[in-house]
Amino acid sequence: MKYLVVLLIALVSHSINAQKVNGVPIDEIDAEYVQIVGTNKLFSSKVTVEIDFGQRTKLLGSYKETGIVDKDEKRVAFNSMVDALNFMTSHGYEFVQAYAFSVGNQNVYHYLLRKIKSE
């Protein structure tokens, strides 16, 4: 009975905090490398972050395909790219490389991350 209660608590706590990209929980992305692409939100100090792990997307896809959403399918907002980097680090990724470039008057940030292999 104790095992059933522990299992139930673990499943509920996992689903409460489960952020997803394209329907895949962050912790279950089956890719060695991912790229975070961040842009500044209009009229805000926060950044919009999208995750590319090689997933197939529609030609005119929605943010839900590449953006991080919570259990209610709402976008997860980050204070900065470092906030997003810390988020991904807490989910088992390590920083590899970063670069930025400007598109019009907006900076676009790219962070390449690698999944930390558990031994």
WOCOR-V773916 format. One record per backbone hydrogen bond with DSSP energy under -1.0 kcal/mol. NH is the residue of the N-H (numbers start at 1). CO is the residue of the C=O. If there is no record, write none. Layout:
# WOCOR-V773916
nh;co
NH;CO
NH;CO
This chain:
# WOCOR-V773916
nh;co
5;1
6;2
7;3
8;4
9;5
10;6
11;7
12;8
13;9
14;10
15;11
16;12
17;13
20;69
21;24
22;64
24;21
26;19
28;25
29;26
31;29
34;113
35;52
36;111
37;50
38;109
39;48
41;46
44;41
47;78
48;39
50;37
51;66
52;35
61;58
65;62
67;63
69;20
70;74
73;70
76;68
78;47
84;80
85;81
86;82
87;83
88;84
89;85
90;86
92;89
93;88
94;114
96;112
97;112
99;110
101;108
103;106
106;103
108;101
109;38
110;99
111;36
112;97
113;34
114;94
115;32
116;92
